[in-house]
Amino acid sequence: MSSTSSNNLKTIIVMPAYNAASTLEATVRDIPEQFRSDIILVDDCSKDNTVEMATRLGLTVIKHEKNGGYGANQKTCYDAALAKGADIIVMLHPDYQYDGRLIPYFIGFLQTGVCDFMLGSRIRTRAETIQSGMPIYKYLSNRFLTITENFILGQNLGDFHSGFRVYKRSVLEKIPFHKNSDDFVFDSQMLAQAAYFGFKIADAPVPCRYFDEASSINFSRSTKYGLLTLYTMLQFILQKLKLAKFSIFQA
């Protein structure tokens, strides 16, 4: 079935993958059937059989020759989706943390023009989030960073750090994402850039699962990510006040 919607907006799903063999099939099976024909998986030199699994499932597979990092993986994902003519791009982690059944509902916000960029929020309530398995330190750091980012960027989002994101083509064409980090702070930079360039950003609740096979960065890398996110917020402030210029905010 075609992934082109009733109003002729072509949707492509991209998956930045690293060692996702054990969760990939379940992730794909959750995606509504009409969207499965246009899924691009970018493999960042996995050490398991992610590529073989993705090929068996009929996904379009792009293999990095060397490990580039999470941000570098997304850059390849978005380049490929834009090259294939995507009007709407869904970025979904292939680790089965996020519920892909909600994809058409998120797309609806973009199709109607209500939003340009949607995120899946893992934090509808504190109890629900903790019960899903999110570590306490991650919940607390998420709350601190999200509150800080909302205040600085002038937004009202529930979860700035989600791995379920839906973009209009125009967002990825405007944002200079190739100038972003190749590491995990890429996600924070994307949101800062979207806010800087005036795109309409929103989120909606999405169930989240935490389990051993799901990808998750450790405490030390989480700390680095948090500090770099705060540095990105500082860059945003200085750029808005015209006290400095940063390449990530140059269209």
CORMO-V521228 format. One record per backbone hydrogen bond with DSSP energy under -0.5 kcal/mol. NH is the residue of the N-H (numbers start at 1). CO is the residue of the C=O. E is the energy in kcal/mol with one decimal. If there is no record, write none. Layout:
nh	co	e
NH	CO	E
NH	CO	E
//
This chain:
nh	co	e
5	9	-2.1
8	5	-2.0
10	8	-0.7
11	3	-1.1
12	88	-2.4
13	38	-2.6
14	90	-3.5
15	40	-2.6
17	15	-0.8
17	42	-2.9
23	20	-1.1
24	20	-1.9
25	21	-0.5
27	23	-2.0
28	24	-2.5
29	25	-2.5
30	26	-1.2
31	27	-0.7
31	28	-1.0
32	100	-0.6
35	32	-2.2
36	33	-1.4
38	35	-0.9
40	13	-3.1
41	39	-0.5
41	60	-3.2
42	15	-2.3
42	40	-0.5
43	41	-0.6
43	62	-2.9
44	17	-2.4
44	42	-0.5
45	43	-0.9
53	49	-2.4
54	50	-2.8
55	51	-2.4
56	52	-2.2
57	53	-1.8
58	55	-1.3
59	54	-2.4
60	39	-2.6
61	59	-0.6
62	41	-2.7
64	43	-2.8
71	182	-1.6
72	182	-1.2
73	69	-2.2
74	70	-1.9
75	71	-2.0
76	72	-1.7
77	73	-2.2
78	74	-2.8
79	75	-2.2
80	76	-2.3
81	77	-2.2
82	78	-2.5
83	79	-2.2
84	80	-1.4
85	82	-1.6
86	81	-2.2
87	10	-2.9
88	10	-2.4
89	167	-2.6
90	12	-2.4
91	89	-0.6
91	165	-3.7
92	14	-2.4
92	90	-0.7
93	163	-1.5
96	93	-0.6
99	207	-1.0
100	98	-1.0
102	99	-1.5
103	100	-1.7
105	102	-0.8
106	102	-1.8
107	103	-2.4
108	104	-1.5
109	105	-0.8
109	106	-0.7
110	106	-0.8
110	107	-0.7
111	107	-2.6
112	108	-2.0
113	110	-1.0
114	109	-1.2
115	109	-1.8
116	200	-2.9
117	200	-1.6
118	166	-2.8
119	202	-1.7
120	164	-2.4
121	119	-0.6
121	204	-3.0
122	120	-0.5
124	122	-0.6
129	125	-2.0
130	126	-2.5
131	127	-2.4
132	128	-1.3
133	130	-1.3
134	129	-1.4
139	135	-2.3
140	136	-2.7
141	137	-2.2
142	138	-2.5
143	139	-2.4
144	140	-2.3
145	141	-2.8
146	142	-2.9
147	143	-2.4
148	144	-2.2
149	145	-3.0
150	146	-2.7
151	147	-2.0
152	148	-2.4
153	149	-2.9
154	150	-1.2
155	150	-1.5
162	159	-0.6
165	91	-2.4
166	118	-2.9
167	89	-3.1
168	116	-2.0
169	87	-2.4
171	168	-1.0
172	168	-1.2
173	169	-2.0
174	170	-1.5
175	171	-2.6
177	175	-2.2
179	176	-1.9
180	177	-1.4
186	183	-1.5
187	184	-1.6
189	185	-2.3
190	186	-2.2
191	187	-1.6
192	188	-2.2
193	189	-2.7
194	190	-2.4
195	191	-2.3
196	192	-2.4
197	193	-2.5
198	195	-1.2
199	194	-2.4
201	199	-0.6
202	117	-2.1
204	119	-1.8
206	121	-2.5
209	97	-1.8
210	132	-1.7
214	211	-1.2
222	218	-2.4
223	219	-2.4
224	220	-2.1
225	221	-2.5
226	222	-2.5
227	223	-2.4
228	224	-2.4
229	225	-2.1
230	226	-2.1
231	227	-1.9
232	228	-2.1
233	229	-1.8
234	230	-1.9
235	231	-2.4
236	232	-2.2
237	233	-2.3
238	234	-2.6
239	235	-2.5
240	236	-2.7
241	237	-2.2
242	239	-1.0
243	238	-2.7
244	238	-1.2
249	246	-1.9
250	247	-1.8
251	249	-0.7
//
